Amino acid sequence: MTTTLTYFDHLEDLDSESKYLVHKAKEATAHSYSPYSKFCVGAALMLDDGTMVTGANQENAAYPLCMCAERVALYTAAATHPDRKIIKLAVVAHKKNHKELTPAACCGSCRQVMLEFEQRQHKSMEIIMLGPDKRWTKAPSAASLLPLGFSKDSLEG
């Protein structure tokens, strides 16, 4: 599968809906609990009825028990709006006590969870993030970020 990612040099170049989602994700970083990494991550997603759901990373001294902002937002959406579909998700990050956003792509675990959400809802979700080149990146789907992803089909047979 070949996928075209779309790049934007400035936040202002994004459509208004995406800019608003990025803004909500940035607001969510205020709820980050990140005393160990000091890396505050926020995520915001939009449901098909316009509802916004946010999440922030939650760390733990036992690192494997940490939860990424994307998964906090996704699981919150599933628990509070189980019949809604996720249209798009934005993720942003900054270092503690800094306002400037820093690049933060979704980790592999979050990509896997997003992929399963797409499969469950039979609809892709757009993902917006600040790439390592400091350009805003739009991916058309989680599947585009995780080629050869593991799915329920992998378990059948």
N, C-alpha and C positions, 0 to 999 in steps of 0.2 A: 504494500500500500504506500503510495507516495502522497505526501501531504504538504500543503503550502501553508507555512506560517506567515503571518503578516506582521511587519515591523513598523513602528512609529517612533520618530526621533524625539517627540515631545508629548507629554501627557495631553496637552491641548489639541493634539492631532487626532485623538480618539473620539468616537461618537459620544454624545452627551450621556447616554445610558452607561457606557463603560467608564467614563470619567467619574460619574456618580458612584458607581460600584467601587472603583479604586478609592475614592474619598471615604466610603463606608469601611473599607478594609483598613485604611489608615487609622480611622477612629478606633477600630477594634484593637489595634496594637496597644492601646491604653490599658487593656485588660489582660495583656500578656503577663504570665508568671514565668519569668526567665532569669532567676537569680544566678544561675550557673553559667549559661552561655552569654547572657546579657544581649541576646539577639531577639528582638521583639517582632513577632510575626502576627499579621492580621489577615483574615480572609472574610470576604463577603460574597454571598451568592444571591442570585435573583431567581425566584420561582415563577412559574408560568402565569400566576395571577398578580405579579408585581411585588409580592412580599419579599423583603430583604431579610436574610439571616446572616449573622456574623459569628466569627469564632476567633480565638486567639490561642497561641501556643501555651501549653501548660507543662512546665518541667517538673521533675522529681529527682531527688538525690539518687535514686535508683534509675539511671538513664533509660533503660528499656521501657519504663512505665510512663515516659513522656508522651504527649499527644500534640501533633502538629495542628496549626490553626485551621488548615483545610479540612481535616477530619473532624475537628470540633464542630465546624459549621455544617458539614455534610450530615453528621450524625444528629445534630440538633434539628436540622431540616427534616430528616426522616422521622424523628420522634415527635415533632410538633406539627408537621404538615405532611403526613404520610401519603396523601393522595395527590400531591402537587409534583410537577416535574421541575427539575433544575434547568434553567436556560443558560446561565453563565455564572462564572466564578472568577473573582479577582483575588490575588494574593500579593501582599506587600510586606516589606520588612525594613527595620532600621535598627541601628545599634542603640543600646540603652543610653539615654540622655543626649541623643542626637535626633534632629528632626528630619534630616535628609534621608530619603529612601535609598536603600542599598539593594543591589540585585538579589533576587531570591526565587529560584525556580522550584517548583513542587518536587519533593523527594520521590523516590521510587515507590515507597509505601503509599503515599497519597495518590500517586498516579494509578496504582492498582485499585485503590478504593474508588476513585473517580470512574475508572473503567467499569467497575461492577455497577455503580450507580447508573451509568449510561445504559448498560445492558438491562438492568431492572426496569428502567423507565422507557426503554426502546426509543431513546432520543439522545443525541449527543448534546454536550454542553460546551459552550465556548469558554476558554480559559485565558485570562489576562494576567501577565506578570512582567516584572522588570527584568530583562535579560542581563547576562554578564557584560554585554557591550553597552549597558545603560540605555538600551532602547526598549520601548514597550513592545511586548510580543503578544500577539493574539493567536491562539491555537484553536482550530475549529472543533476540536474534540479531545477528550482524554485519550481516546484510541490513537490519535495522531501523536501523542507524547509517549506512548507506550506500545511500540510495534511488537507484535508477537506476544501480546499480553496473555496472562493466564486467566481462564474463564471457567464457568461451569461446564462448558463443552470439553475442557481438558479432563474433567473427572468422569465423563461418560465413556462408555465403550466397553 
